[in-house]
Amino acid sequence: MTERVVIVGNGMAGARLATELHARGGDRKVTVLGAEPHRAYNRIMLSTLLAGKIGEADVELAEAAGQGVDLRTGVTVTAIDPAAGAVRTDDGDRIAYDHLVLATGSRAVVPPLPGLEGPELPERVVPFRTLDDCRRILAVADGARSALVLGGGLLGLEAARGLAARGLDVGVVHPVPYLMERQLDPAGAAVLAGTLAGLGVTTHLAVSATRVVTDADGVRLDLADGRSLAADLLVISCGVRPDTALAAAAGLAVERGVLVDDRLRTSDPRISAIGDCAQHDGALTGLVAPAWAQARVVAQVLTGEDPLARYRPRPVVTRLKAAGIDLAAMGDPADGGAGEELTFADPARGTYARLRIHDERLTAAILLGDNPAVGTVIQLFDRGQPVPADRRSLLLGRAFGAAPAAPAASPALMPDAATVCQCNSVSKGALVSCWRSGARTVDAVVAATRAGTGCGGCRDAVAGIVGWLSEVDSVEVTR
């Protein structure tokens, strides 16, 4: 009998699961229900779209299509009936399932400020979360001269930099004394604030917003210190909240997210949850790499490819995707812990580096600005490998005395096990193997391995490896 798998959500997690299931074949029907009317898209590239560096077509994701996949966009699931094994939709349909996967994602948090109480936000006030949000921001920004961003976290700064790249005068309001407090320390955040100032982004720190006032001429943000800031546009980036309403209404175990085990099963074994809405081992993900890893595990379990597959979180590396800013952060900056602490700051050049080393392993790092060692640092952190004796080569990106730094200048010196694409866990060896199997262009290698299709931060590295292979690899491929 044909197995019926229903996926609620056509975002990055849901779309990837459909693709993983389709690629494995088998006698099953996969139905994907997406509330948004669009094709699946890469949400983390929206800041690049906002900056005008790419078009909408460039954020679309390749979707599973063809026999066995029923994709329905613009369809909202209104209820789950676990006892009957069915979901109901807003168009009155009832869809039965043998296994249900929740990939409902998360929603932007709108702070409860006077002026934002209604069900609909004022025209000049837009959250930054979806493609429709991005379209609204661009529509208001067209012809605007200034913008405010409420929230100085990762996404807020990406939005601010994107709008500044379009020529707007941008201000960021953040209630914490320093930016990106989850990923940075105060010293690194201060250097980042200086870099942003040079790019046209002013920061207002350690101050809360108290009121939003909008009219035909613009928007005003009142602050707790008595100041008022005026602009043509206000972008809200105050975090996200897992969308768990469906799961809670169906009686599934829910805390901050939908509770799942190592196989991503909820409290109902016929229902799984992945991506932003899932809470595994007390933690939420919020990033693309874990969501895609979870999709792979669910696909392996459901298809029988590996019934014992388990989700094991990997160390998280955060990259700020904004033109003119190179930032990589990993580990907990607030956790002092035992071991060595190395720092270097050159605010004039927008450079900051901090490494924490315990038992010869990197436990945390912040690298801001141009540092050739960033690739090596990420590899050491990700794989838990011993650090080199010359710590300064990691801190400053160069060795002292004679020899070049540990970072490999050539792909030839990079071990095959080195992870090139963090989002999709693609190693250098996998890229080389793909090349030798006949993929002889960057686009062909990307299509075959998915490297570079997440945050896009490794695209240059992939291109460098393909370029190196085209010069040195003489393997002939029989077609």
Secondary structure in CASP SS format (residue, H / E / C, confidence):
PFRMAT SS
TARGET T0000
AUTHOR 0000-0000-0000
METHOD secondary structure of the structure
MODEL  1
M C 1.00
T C 1.00
E E 1.00
R E 1.00
V E 1.00
V E 1.00
I E 1.00
V E 1.00
G C 1.00
N C 1.00
G C 1.00
M H 1.00
A H 1.00
G H 1.00
A H 1.00
R H 1.00
L H 1.00
A H 1.00
T H 1.00
E H 1.00
L H 1.00
H H 1.00
A H 1.00
R C 1.00
G C 1.00
G C 1.00
D C 1.00
R E 1.00
K E 1.00
V E 1.00
T E 1.00
V E 1.00
L E 1.00
G E 1.00
A C 1.00
E C 1.00
P C 1.00
H C 1.00
R C 1.00
A C 1.00
Y E 1.00
N C 1.00
R H 1.00
I H 1.00
M H 1.00
L H 1.00
S H 1.00
T H 1.00
L H 1.00
L H 1.00
A C 1.00
G C 1.00
K C 1.00
I C 1.00
G C 1.00
E H 1.00
A H 1.00
D H 1.00
V H 1.00
E E 1.00
L C 1.00
A C 1.00
E C 1.00
A C 1.00
A C 1.00
G C 1.00
Q C 1.00
G C 1.00
V E 1.00
D E 1.00
L E 1.00
R E 1.00
T E 1.00
G C 1.00
V C 1.00
T C 1.00
V E 1.00
T E 1.00
A E 1.00
I E 1.00
D E 1.00
P C 1.00
A C 1.00
A C 1.00
G C 1.00
A E 1.00
V E 1.00
R E 1.00
T E 1.00
D C 1.00
D C 1.00
G C 1.00
D C 1.00
R E 1.00
I E 1.00
A E 1.00
Y C 1.00
D C 1.00
H E 1.00
L E 1.00
V E 1.00
L E 1.00
A C 1.00
T C 1.00
G C 1.00
S E 1.00
R E 1.00
A E 1.00
V C 1.00
V C 1.00
P C 1.00
P C 1.00
L C 1.00
P C 1.00
G C 1.00
L C 1.00
E C 1.00
G C 1.00
P C 1.00
E C 1.00
L C 1.00
P C 1.00
E C 1.00
R C 1.00
V E 1.00
V E 1.00
P E 1.00
F C 1.00
R C 1.00
T C 1.00
L H 1.00
D H 1.00
D H 1.00
C H 1.00
R H 1.00
R H 1.00
I H 1.00
L H 1.00
A H 1.00
V H 1.00
A H 1.00
D C 1.00
G C 1.00
A C 1.00
R C 1.00
S E 1.00
A E 1.00
L E 1.00
V E 1.00
L E 1.00
G C 1.00
G C 1.00
G C 1.00
L H 1.00
L H 1.00
G H 1.00
L H 1.00
E H 1.00
A H 1.00
A H 1.00
R H 1.00
G H 1.00
L H 1.00
A H 1.00
A H 1.00
R C 1.00
G C 1.00
L C 1.00
D E 1.00
V E 1.00
G E 1.00
V E 1.00
V E 1.00
H E 1.00
P C 1.00
V C 1.00
P C 1.00
Y C 1.00
L C 1.00
M C 1.00
E C 1.00
R C 1.00
Q C 1.00
L C 1.00
D C 1.00
P H 1.00
A H 1.00
G H 1.00
A H 1.00
A H 1.00
V H 1.00
L H 1.00
A H 1.00
G H 1.00
T H 1.00
L H 1.00
A H 1.00
G H 1.00
L C 1.00
G C 1.00
V E 1.00
T E 1.00
T E 1.00
H E 1.00
L E 1.00
A C 1.00
V C 1.00
S C 1.00
A E 1.00
T E 1.00
R E 1.00
V E 1.00
V E 1.00
T E 1.00
D E 1.00
A C 1.00
D C 1.00
G E 1.00
V E 1.00
R E 1.00
L E 1.00
D E 1.00
L E 1.00
A C 1.00
D C 1.00
G C 1.00
R C 1.00
S E 1.00
L E 1.00
A E 1.00
A E 1.00
D C 1.00
L C 1.00
L E 1.00
V E 1.00
I E 1.00
S C 1.00
C C 1.00
G C 1.00
V E 1.00
R E 1.00
P E 1.00
D C 1.00
T C 1.00
A H 1.00
L H 1.00
A H 1.00
A H 1.00
A H 1.00
A C 1.00
G C 1.00
L C 1.00
A C 1.00
V E 1.00
E C 1.00
R C 1.00
G C 1.00
V E 1.00
L E 1.00
V E 1.00
D C 1.00
D C 1.00
R C 1.00
L C 1.00
R E 1.00
T C 1.00
S C 1.00
D C 1.00
P C 1.00
R C 1.00
I E 1.00
S E 1.00
A E 1.00
I C 1.00
G H 1.00
D H 1.00
C H 1.00
A E 1.00
Q E 1.00
H E 1.00
D C 1.00
G C 1.00
A E 1.00
L E 1.00
T C 1.00
G C 1.00
L C 1.00
V H 1.00
A H 1.00
P H 1.00
A H 1.00
W H 1.00
A H 1.00
Q H 1.00
A H 1.00
R H 1.00
V H 1.00
V H 1.00
A H 1.00
Q H 1.00
V H 1.00
L H 1.00
T H 1.00
G C 1.00
E C 1.00
D C 1.00
P C 1.00
L C 1.00
A C 1.00
R C 1.00
Y C 1.00
R C 1.00
P C 1.00
R C 1.00
P C 1.00
V C 1.00
V E 1.00
T E 1.00
R E 1.00
L E 1.00
K E 1.00
A E 1.00
A C 1.00
G C 1.00
I E 1.00
D E 1.00
L E 1.00
A E 1.00
A E 1.00
M E 1.00
G C 1.00
D C 1.00
P C 1.00
A C 1.00
D C 1.00
G C 1.00
G C 1.00
A C 1.00
G C 1.00
E E 1.00
E E 1.00
L E 1.00
T E 1.00
F E 1.00
A E 1.00
D E 1.00
P H 1.00
A H 1.00
R H 1.00
G C 1.00
T E 1.00
Y E 1.00
A E 1.00
R E 1.00
L E 1.00
R E 1.00
I E 1.00
H E 1.00
D C 1.00
E C 1.00
R E 1.00
L E 1.00
T E 1.00
A E 1.00
A E 1.00
I E 1.00
L E 1.00
L E 1.00
G C 1.00
D C 1.00
N C 1.00
P C 1.00
A C 1.00
V H 1.00
G H 1.00
T H 1.00
V H 1.00
I H 1.00
Q H 1.00
L H 1.00
F H 1.00
D H 1.00
R H 1.00
G C 1.00
Q C 1.00
P E 1.00
V C 1.00
P C 1.00
A C 1.00
D C 1.00
R C 1.00
R H 1.00
S H 1.00
L H 1.00
L H 1.00
L H 1.00
G C 1.00
R C 1.00
A C 1.00
F C 1.00
G C 1.00
A C 1.00
A C 1.00
P C 1.00
A C 1.00
A C 1.00
P C 1.00
A C 1.00
A C 1.00
S C 1.00
P H 1.00
A H 1.00
L H 1.00
M C 1.00
P C 1.00
D C 1.00
A C 1.00
A C 1.00
T E 1.00
V E 1.00
C E 1.00
Q C 1.00
C C 1.00
N C 1.00
S C 1.00
V E 1.00
S E 1.00
K H 1.00
G H 1.00
A H 1.00
L H 1.00
V H 1.00
S H 1.00
C H 1.00
W H 1.00
R H 1.00
S C 1.00
G C 1.00
A C 1.00
R C 1.00
T C 1.00
V H 1.00
D H 1.00
A H 1.00
V H 1.00
V H 1.00
A H 1.00
A H 1.00
T H 1.00
R C 1.00
A C 1.00
G C 1.00
T C 1.00
G C 1.00
C C 1.00
G C 1.00
G C 1.00
C C 1.00
R H 1.00
D H 1.00
A H 1.00
V H 1.00
A H 1.00
G H 1.00
I H 1.00
V H 1.00
G H 1.00
W H 1.00
L H 1.00
S H 1.00
E H 1.00
V H 1.00
D C 1.00
S C 1.00
V C 1.00
E C 1.00
V C 1.00
T C 1.00
R C 1.00
END
